[in-house]
Amino acid sequence: MEHAALVALATVLRAVPRRAALGAGAGIGWLGWTLRVRREIVLANLAQALPASPPRDRTRIAARASRNFGRTVVEFLRFGGRDRSRTHDLVAIRDAEKLRAALDEGRGAIVVTGHLGAWALYFAALALADIPIVLLVGRQRNPKVNAMILALAGERVTLVSHGRSAPRALLQHLSAGRTVVMVSDQHGGPRGTVAPFFGRPTSTLSLPGALVAKRELPLFAMTGHRLPDGRHELSLRRLEVPADNGQGEQVRRRQIAASCNQAISDAVLKHPEQYFWYHRRYRPEGDPREPPHPVGDG
């Protein structure tokens, strides 16, 4: 039933004009906010990120963020239809030549990103710009839904499932000169690297720091946001990798994780109404729970 409902929704959203579909998505997001879906988590995260903002302003940002999430879901579902051919018009990519230059070094590259703007659309936009990308993804509990969601990204995006075999697979792709993209703004679990995110230490995905420190790989942050006319702007920024001064690999991993978190949080603060604040990023030690996310669950 879940799979059938998702297929039906995608069919309808692909059939109507894009503006109407985005409006429907915003309405769905607003309904979720009205029904108080994870509202306490959203407001707690915003209080951590924007402590100087009045509570009323944070509530307003949260409501707008819920509508943005609804639009993002719609855009991802529509990508399986005619919007795929319009990706170049919908997403403008800045500084892609810097990533291409890094790939020319022959070691591949690591790109970290977060749930900002329409993040699911940005993976495909990067691949359609002739940049070979590999995306680290999680799994949905419903296998039919999982297969449908993963198929939407298209053949140009290579998917690697999160698990014990993931590091070896990612290393193979890096050796082939590809870009490995990881969504790194969720809780990293008990094996994550502790680093600040919006000023508070929290478990962070350890793979980017581990791979960069071990292989001296180029490291980029990818962030995007929605423009007033409904299109998107995607930016790629190369991050400075701390030198190995004999302090040990674990220290470098923490420094790299902190740099990634800082790049993502800086981008979020510019467009807080377009961030997915629903993650339980801060939690008691030993509580690794996090529901699977539709796309790019790192």
Beta strands, then each sheet from edge to edge (+ up, - down):
strand 1: 91-94
strand 2: 109-113
strand 3: 133-137
strand 4: 157-161
strand 5: 179-183
strand 6: 193-197
strand 7: 200-204
strand 8: 219-226
strand 9: 232-238
sheet 1: 1+ 9+ 8- 2- 5- 3- 4-
sheet 2: 6+ 7-
end
